[in-house]
Amino acid sequence: VQLQASGGGSVQSGESLRISCSVSRDIRPWYTIAWFRQAPGKEREGVSCMRLSDTYTYTTDSVKGRFTIAKDNAKNTVYLQMTDLKPEDTAVYYCAADTDNERVNLTILCPNLHLFGHWGQGTKVTVSS
């Protein structure tokens, strides 16, 4: 599985941005795709994730109501729509795939970066006040 994140940039506080994760065509419906982020000097944290086979999603509390994960199966792409961005959202955003834990609840799986075996390069998002 290969993933490629894109769409990062610099925005002002309160603005919106959509980042994309393009996934290689060898994916399977039970794979979970997640967005993580890592701010300077901080640990990488799970932001949001979803399985390709259904519409259930997980979103961490700090961005709930502002960030939305969505997929376009025809384009093999998973998006993270980010609205009302804040300076504390500044980070490098990574997409990752889990291919082995299809029976694990998303609330357990998605915050745990060690369960994701496939990673794309990051895309940087900078939010200025």
Stockholm file with secondary structure:
# STOCKHOLM 1.0

chainA/1-129         VQLQASGGGSVQSGESLRISCSVSRDIRPWYTIAWFRQAPGKEREGVSCMRLSDTYTYTTDSVKGRFTIAKDNAKNTVYLQMTDLKPEDTAVYYCAADTDNERVNLTILCPNLHLFGHWGQGTKVTVSS
#=GR chainA/1-129 SS CCEEEECCEEEETTCCEEEEEEECTTCCTTCEEEEEEECTTSCCEEEEEEETTSSCEEECGGGTTTEEEEEEGGGTEEEEEECSCCGGGCEEEEEEEECSCTTSCHHHHTTCGGGCCEECBCEEEEEEC
#=GC SS_cons         CCEEEECCEEEETTCCEEEEEEECTTCCTTCEEEEEEECTTSCCEEEEEEETTSSCEEECGGGTTTEEEEEEGGGTEEEEEECSCCGGGCEEEEEEEECSCTTSCHHHHTTCGGGCCEECBCEEEEEEC
//
